[in-house]
Structures are given as C-alpha cells and as structure tokens.
Amino acid sequence: MERRALLPIRRPPNKRAFAYLIMIACAVGAALLAAMAAPQDSSAQGAPDPAAGWFQRCSLAKTGYFDPIVYPGTPPRVGHRHLFFGSTAISYDSRASDLQAGGTTCRFQDGTVDPVDGGNNSSYWAPDLRLRNGNWAGGAQLNAYYKKGAGSIDPQRVEPFPAGLKMVIRDRNNNQTRVRWFCSGLTGEGNNGKFAERPYDCDRSTPYKYVTTRITFPQCGTGATNSRNHISHMVYAGDNGCPKTHPHVFPRVNITLKYDTSLGARSRLAASAGEDPDHSDPATGFHADYFEGWKPGTLEPFVDACIRGGINCRDGDMLPQ
C-alpha cells in the first residue's frame, strides 16, 4: 500500500481571536503604565505647599506693665513694659472666655474672609524696645503666621489648639526660636535682607524702615494648656515629628514684630528692676507670649482648608471658596 507523507496542516489565523489578543495586550500595557505613572503624578500634583497655612496682620492693642501668663491676676504695675497685639480685651486677669468675648486688631487684609478677623481673638505680646535716646519705640504691627511647621510633620495630624493655650518662648540663644533682627516695611512682607543678632538703624529712605524681629513657637504639645514654666507642655518637632511625650501636633506659630522706629542701634529690651541684664540684650533676651483666644469653631476651618489642604492661604486671599 502506498504511504503518503503526513505534512502538518497550517490553518489560517482566526482574525477574531487575533484581535482579542491584541485588545488584552493593550489593556495590560495601559494598566502597567498607569501603575508606574500614578505615584509620580500623585506626588507631583498632591504635594502640599511647604508654606501651607495663613497669616494675619495685627495692630497694637495695648501697652502696659502686666502679664496674664507670668503674673496672672496681678494688677499693674508688675514686670516690664509689654506691647500687646490682637485681643482688645487683654488684661492682667484675662481668661480665654474674656478674649473670645472681646474684639481683636488681627485682620485678613484682603477682606475675603467674613468676618475679616476670622474669629482670631488671640493675644500676642513682647517687650517694648528702649531706644538710645531714652524713648520707647512702641509697636507698629505684628504679623502672626500659622503654618504646617517642620518638614517632619504630617499635615493631616495637625489639630487646632486647645482653647486657652498659653506659651512663653524665650530666645536664650536657642536656635529653634529663630530670633533675628532686620528692617521691614509695614504694609508689605518684604525686608531689607540683612538679618542680624541685634537691631540696627533702618534706612528711612527705603520702604524697609521699621526695626523688626521674629520668633517661632514650638508646635508639639502634651494637650495641657499651661505648665509651671509656661513652656514645658510644648516642644519643637524633631526629625521624626512630635515626640511621644508631646504627641499633639498643632499649627506652628511664628510672629514678626515691627517696632514703630527706625532707630535700632544700641537699643535695649524692656526689663524690670532686678532682672538679669541679659533680659534687656536683644541678642539673648527677646521673648514672646501667646494666649490662644480663637472663637469656638473658627480655627478648625483654617487648619483644615490651609494646613491639611496643603495650601498657602497667605492673608486669606487663597482660602478655598
């Protein structure tokens, strides 16, 4: 019997199956590309602004020889001369409820926030500056900045301050306070770019004619509103954020205080009789007090929209509508 070679039969390709395979390959490829691109896109588009937060300009509210944190309930004259900004109700025996019930000199300058003070009845104060001619400088303006703070801080963990929080922060050559002296304008946020250990004379022919200093408060707290030395309940954030001893993460407050003078050279900080002479040295003795007085429910929206939202709301003009 004749045998025939059995050759493999080559079937023509099924066009429908081929198209199906192409569709699967495209879908898998697209998914892989999306998976690789997603982390880059989210980090590029969702990264919070390092300056996330807001600030307000506060004019001088009072000048006086009293201190409701260090000398609570003690009427004037006690301690040294202070310049008070913010709450107009601040007094030697003030409580948080007193501040909330009063007025304030703090404002969002652009006026988009209603009310324009945002409910901030907090009080900020610092020593007056005695000039070389013997006169007191007085206060021209204080800018209060509320920021996310340290780079190690997770903005989603930032919470509003407990009502009535009190802090007294002193320079004492502590570089975390970031105290520096410079010259700045009154309406703008610019400065002359020269940061020094002590105040110096500002050039009155330029916009930067006000002797200015800045100081930064710590943002990690135990949850208490005060402590015996008025600061141990608060510490600065470290490389890993807030320590376990101070687990509450609050906005980081720093202030710039603009004295109503251009004469900074050889000026001294206000100090009472018997105080350590270093207290009057602007290089070592500058200090500031903060008494939280935001009206109930008014601080949370700013923390949520600006800090947790990763937005630099500046002086209110960038607040989400």
Beta strands, then each sheet from edge to edge (+ up, - down):
strand 1: 53-58
strand 2: 60-64
strand 3: 82-86
strand 4: 106-107
strand 5: 123-127
strand 6: 129-130
strand 7: 139-147
strand 8: 166-170
strand 9: 180-184
strand 10: 210-216
strand 11: 220-221
strand 12: 234-235
strand 13: 248-249
strand 14: 252-259
strand 15: 268-269
strand 16: 287-291
sheet 1: 4+ 1- 7+ 14- 10+ 9-
sheet 2: 2+ 3- 5+ 16- 8+
sheet 3: 6+ 15-
sheet 4: 12+ 11- 13+
end
